[in-house]
Amino acid sequence: MPHSNSICKAKRKLRHSLSLIFRWSRTETRVCWEENFEHDLQSGVWQWEDFPPETWTRARELSHRHGPALGCGTSDALHVASALALAADDFCTFDRDQAELARAVGLRVLGS
């Protein structure tokens, strides 16, 4: 049976190798996603739209009112404010902070 110190070293090496592979795959996935998104923008699948001023105002209000208690961030507030601006009844997310904020303002949360 190998010495326990050797087993620990082997586990550390394996963990390090897996960590490097994981980081590489996340980076490659991100780059691929960005390239696909850029292509879709150029081909008209997506287009940039500005948020209406009332969405920014609502997001700021949500952030001030619920941010400290729920720990939600700017993007969470913008997502929920956008749903409210669209008069949505349902809010689909798997993000815990967004879900808590959406519930706090009366949206029915699907997915989380």
C-alpha positions as CSV (number, residue, x, y, z in Angstrom):
1,M,0.0,0.0,0.0
2,P,1.4,3.4,-0.9
3,H,2.4,5.8,1.8
4,S,-0.4,8.2,2.9
5,N,1.8,11.2,2.0
6,S,2.1,9.9,-1.5
7,I,-1.6,9.5,-1.8
8,C,-2.1,13.1,-0.6
9,K,0.4,14.4,-3.2
10,A,-1.3,12.4,-5.9
11,K,-4.7,13.8,-4.9
12,R,-3.3,17.4,-4.9
13,K,-1.9,16.8,-8.4
14,L,-5.2,15.4,-9.6
15,R,-7.1,18.3,-8.1
16,H,-4.7,20.8,-9.6
17,S,-5.0,19.1,-13.1
18,L,-8.8,19.1,-12.9
19,S,-8.8,22.7,-11.8
20,L,-6.8,23.7,-14.8
21,I,-9.0,21.7,-17.1
22,F,-12.1,23.3,-15.6
23,R,-10.7,26.8,-15.9
24,W,-9.7,26.1,-19.5
25,S,-13.2,24.8,-20.4
26,R,-14.9,27.7,-18.7
27,T,-12.7,30.2,-20.6
28,E,-13.2,28.3,-23.9
29,T,-17.0,28.2,-23.4
30,R,-17.1,31.9,-22.6
31,V,-15.0,32.8,-25.7
32,C,-17.2,30.6,-27.8
33,W,-20.4,32.2,-26.4
34,E,-19.0,35.7,-26.9
35,E,-18.1,34.9,-30.6
36,N,-21.6,33.4,-31.2
37,F,-23.3,36.3,-29.6
38,E,-21.2,38.8,-31.6
39,H,-22.1,36.9,-34.8
40,D,-25.8,36.9,-33.9
41,L,-25.6,40.7,-33.2
42,Q,-24.1,41.3,-36.6
43,S,-26.6,39.1,-38.4
44,G,-29.6,40.8,-36.7
45,V,-30.7,37.9,-34.4
46,W,-30.1,40.3,-31.5
47,Q,-30.1,44.0,-31.4
48,W,-29.2,46.5,-28.7
49,E,-32.0,48.4,-27.0
50,D,-31.7,51.0,-24.3
51,F,-33.7,50.6,-21.2
52,P,-36.6,53.1,-20.9
53,P,-35.8,55.7,-18.2
54,E,-38.6,54.4,-16.0
55,T,-36.9,51.0,-15.9
56,W,-33.7,52.6,-14.5
57,T,-35.8,54.5,-12.0
58,R,-37.6,51.4,-10.9
59,A,-34.3,49.4,-10.6
60,R,-32.8,52.1,-8.4
61,E,-35.9,52.0,-6.2
62,L,-35.8,48.2,-6.0
63,S,-32.1,48.4,-5.2
64,H,-32.6,50.9,-2.4
65,R,-35.7,49.2,-0.9
66,H,-34.7,45.5,-1.2
67,G,-30.9,45.4,-1.9
68,P,-29.6,45.6,1.7
69,A,-32.0,42.9,3.0
70,L,-31.9,40.6,0.1
71,G,-28.3,41.1,-1.2
72,C,-29.4,41.6,-4.8
73,G,-27.2,43.4,-7.2
74,T,-27.7,45.9,-10.0
75,S,-28.3,43.3,-12.7
76,D,-30.9,41.6,-10.5
77,A,-32.7,44.9,-10.0
78,L,-32.6,45.6,-13.7
79,H,-34.0,42.2,-14.6
80,V,-36.9,42.5,-12.2
81,A,-37.6,46.2,-13.1
82,S,-37.7,45.1,-16.7
83,A,-40.3,42.4,-15.9
84,L,-42.4,45.0,-14.0
85,A,-42.1,47.5,-16.9
86,L,-43.5,44.7,-19.2
87,A,-46.3,44.1,-16.7
88,A,-45.2,40.4,-16.3
89,D,-47.0,38.2,-13.9
90,D,-44.3,35.5,-14.0
91,F,-40.5,35.7,-13.7
92,C,-38.3,32.8,-14.9
93,T,-34.9,32.5,-13.2
94,F,-32.6,30.1,-11.6
95,D,-30.7,32.9,-9.8
96,R,-31.6,32.9,-6.1
97,D,-31.1,36.6,-5.6
98,Q,-33.3,37.5,-8.6
99,A,-35.9,35.1,-7.4
100,E,-36.1,36.6,-3.9
101,L,-36.3,40.1,-5.3
102,A,-39.0,39.1,-7.8
103,R,-41.1,37.4,-5.1
104,A,-40.6,40.5,-2.9
105,V,-42.3,42.6,-5.5
106,G,-45.1,40.2,-6.1
107,L,-44.0,38.3,-9.2
108,R,-44.6,34.6,-9.5
109,V,-41.2,32.9,-9.8
110,L,-40.7,30.0,-12.1
111,G,-37.6,27.9,-12.2
112,S,-36.1,28.6,-8.8
